[in-house]
Amino acid sequence: MHKNIFQLRLKIPFTLSHVYAYAIGNTEGWFLIDAGMNNPGSRTAWEQFFQEHQIAPGKIKGIIITHHHPDHYGAAGWLQDFCQAPVYMTTEDKKSAELAWQEWSQNIVNMKALYQQHGAPGEITADLEKNLSRLIQQMQPYPEVEPVEDGTILSTSSLSLKVIRTPGHSDGHISIILPETHILFSGDHLLPEITTNVGLRTEASSVDPLGDYLQSLDKIATLEIKTVYPGHGPSFNQPQKRIDQLREHHRQRLLEIRKFSEGGVTAYQISMDIFGRDISAFERRLALAETLAHLNYLEYRGEIRSYDTGEMIIYDQVL
């Protein structure tokens, strides 16, 4: 780990058992990147970190949240109260967080309608309310957010962090670069061992998240980055190699989805053809969201078409 960069491994109740948050700073001040979820494990980890490094709450200059998903955003309000520090997010993800977590009952209605429209059986949404009600308990209190934009500089007298907008995984996802050391904190945009889930989501406004994501990969590829610290998985060098792998992954996935759309089928059927049926209801929802993102990408570029039967939406190849 680079000098003055510290990694916290925070437990989360998902298949990925933990998320990485980061603290960057020195005696002049600190910035935190991502928060984990508001559960006893995360709170204890943060408190122990502050105590071990003798960091008074007033030394925290800002809490930067890369995106609104629960494992990154959940403890932001608690951290803000504990540190009395500003929380920074993009306007887009601030809005997504409000729709996903403060208006979650309506978001469940929206999700069920979306899944039904694309052919999903009721069983994949049956546990939504129970699961989300458990999550909400680890998302409160909600933070007061100060918006940041692409290019925003957050700094102390000896430390400078630059916000890089990298949408795709969420509408307003951001990565953080330390320009002097060529270090990137990538959140969930660039991961070393798994592919980022890029899906169509009801709390988001983008209708082409995959297009957003691929453009964001191109953007990061233009930067001089030596080391990447991700939200999941170990830090890694040579990000260009990983970017090339991700581009190829999505190229192959687009070919698969176009093939499975032949003859007129629902997005849910395509997602099961690709991901298989021996997965949990939660994983089926992720698979459908990702399939929809790829279908939209292809449709906006004239390679497939969709039509509404009145009961559901069907996709077919453009010959």
N, C-alpha and C positions, 0 to 999 in steps of 0.2 A: 504494500500500500504506500502511495506517495506521501511524503511529509505533509502534515497538516490536513490530511484526508483520512477520515475514520468511517468505517462501515458498521452498521448495526443490522443484525440478522433478526428480523421480527416475525413471530409466528402468525400464520393466517389459516382460517378454516377451509382451505381449498385443496385440490389435488397438488398444486404447488404449495408446499407446506410453509413457506416463508417468503418474505420479500426483503430486499435490501434497501435500507435508507442510508443517507450519508450526512456527515457533518464535516464542514470545511471551515478552518479558521485558525486563530491564534489569540493571544492575549488582547488584541485590539477589537476582536469581534468574530462572530460565527454566523454562518448560514447553514440551515438544515435543508436537505433535499428529500422530500417525501416523508410520510409520517407513520405508515403502518395503519393498523386498525386500533380502535380504542378498546383494548382488552387488557387484562392484568399483565400479560406478558410484555406487551409493547410499553405500557406505562413504566413497568419495572426496568426494562432495558434503557429507556430514555433517562430515568431518574438516576440509575447507576452510572450511565455515561457522564451525565452532568457532574455527579459527585466525584467520580474517578478523575476527571480532568479539571475539577475545581472551576466549573463554568457557572457563574451566577446568571440567573434568568435574564438580567439586563444586558448580558453580553451577546444574546442571540439577536442578530440584526434582521433576520427574516427567515420565514419558513416557505420554501418553494415547493409547490405541488405540481408534479409533471402532468398529471391528469386526474380525472374525477373518479376513477374506479376505486372500489372500497379499500383494497390493500395498500393504496397509495394516499388516499384522501381521508380515511376514516378517523384517524387520531389528530387531524389538523386542528380542530376546534379545541381539543384538550391541550395540545401543545401550545396553542395560542394563549389560552388562559394561564398555563403554567409559566410561559416565558414572557408574556406580555409583549409579543412581537407580531409584526404584520405577516399575513399569509398571502402569498402571491400565486395567482393562477391567471390563465387567459380568460377573457370575457366569455368565449365559447364554452369552456369547460366549467366555468362558474355557473352558467345557465344549465348545462347538462347535469351538474351536481344537484341543482335545485329540482330539476324535473325528475331525476332518478331517486333522490333520497328524501326531499321534503314533500314532493308530490307523488310519492311512491304508489299510493293506491290507484291513482289515475294512470300511472305508468304501467301497472299490471294490466289494466283494461286495454291499454294501447298495445302491449306486448301480445296478449291473447288474440286480439283482433288481427295483428300482423301475422302471427303464426298460423291462425286458421285460414287467412286469406291465401297462404302459400302451401296449404295442404297438410299441415301438421295435425296429428291426432290430439285429442284432448289430454291424453296421458302425459304429454311432454310439458303441459302448463299446469297440471293439477297441483304440483307442489310449489308453485311460484309464490303464493301469498305466505305460506309457512316459512319458506326459505328467506324471503325478503324481510319478513317481520323480525327474524333473528338477526339479520344483518344490520337493520336499522339501529338496533341497540348498541352496535359497535361503530356507528357513524356520528353519534352525537357527543357533545354539542356541535352545531354547525359553525364553521369559522366565519368571521367577517373578512371578505376577500378584497384585496387590492389588485386590480387588473394589471397584467404586463403584456407586452406585445413583442413581436419578433424584433430582436435587436436591443431590447431593454438591457441596460447595464445596472447591476446591483453590486455595490462595492463598500468596502471599508477603506481606510487609508492605505492598506497594504494588500488588499485582495479585490479582485475584479471578476465577476461572473457575468457572462453574456447569455441572454435568453435566445434560443433558436427554436422557432416554431416548426414542429414536425407532425402535422396532422396525419390521421390515418387510423391509428388504433383508437383515437378519440378525435373529436372535431378540433379541439384546441390543445392537443398534446404538445408539450415543450420538452426540449433537451437543453442541457446547460453546458456551456463550454468555458473552460479556463484558458483564455487565449495564450497566455504566456507559457503555459506548460503543455498545450495541445492535448488537454484531457477533456473527454466528453462524458457527461452523465446522461445516459440515454433513456432513462425510465424504461418503458416497455417498447420503445420504437425500434431499438436494435438490441437483440438478444443473441447470446453466443451459441446456445444449444437447442433452442426451440424456436419455431416461427411465431411471430407476433400474430395474435388473433385480430384480423381485420374484418369487422362485420358491420352489417347494417343494423342500427340500433334505434329504438323508439325515442330515446332521450336526446338523440343527435339530430342535427339538421342536414348534414351532408348526405347527398344521394349517390355519391361516388367515392366512398371511403378508400377503395383500393387505388383509384387514380390518385387520391390525395397521398396515400402511403408511398406509392412508387415515386411520386414527385419529391416526397420528403427524403427518400433514399438517395435520389439524385442530388438533392441539396447537401446532404451530409457528405456525399462522395467528393464534393468540391472543396471541403474543408481540410485543413492539414491537422489530422487527428492521429495521435500516437497511441493513446490508451483509452479504452472505453470501460466505464463503470456502469453496468446495467442494473435494472430493478430485479432481475432474476438471473442466476448463473454467475460464474466467475468473471472477473475483469479479463479483457483480452486486448491484444494488439492486432495490427493489420486489419482494420475495419473494412477496407476495400474488398478484401477476400470474402468477408461475411456478407457484404452488400451484394456482391456478385452472386453468391449462393442464394440469397433471398430473392433476387430478381429471377433467377432460373426456377426456383421453386414456384413462384407465382406464374411464370410462363407455362410451366408444365400443368399447373392446376387449371389455368384457363383453357388449355387444350382438352383436359379431362372433362371439364364442365360443358364445353361446347359439344363434345362427343355424346355425353349423356343426355343432352337436351334434345337430341334427334327424335322426332316423332310426336312431340308435344307432351311435356310432363311438368309436374309441379316442382318448385324449388326444393320442397321437402324430399321428394323422391330422388332428385339428383344428389342431395346431401347424403342420403342413405346409401346410394350407389357408391359414393366416394369414401365416406367415413365408416360405413358398415352400421349394422343395427345393434351390435353387442356393446353399446355404450350407454351411459346413464342419461337420464332426462336432461340434466344440466349440460352434458356434453352434446346431446342432440340439439339443444338450443344454440350452443356455440357453433355447431356444424352448420345449422340452417342460416344463422346470421352471416357466417363467412361465405357460404354458398351464394347468398343474396348479393353480397358485395361483389363477388366475381361475375354474377349474372348481370348486374347493373353495369359493370365495367364493359362487358361484351355488348350489351344492348346499346349503350351510348356510343359505341364505336361501330355499330351497324352489323355485328356478326351474329346476333340472335335477335329474336323479337318476342314480345309477350302480348298476351291478350286475356281479357277478363271474361270469364264465362258467366258471370253473375254470381257464382258461388266461390270461385277461386281463380287465381292467376296461373296461366299455363305459359310455358316457354318452349320455343322451337327454334331450330337453326334457320338462318337466312341463307338460302342456297345461291 
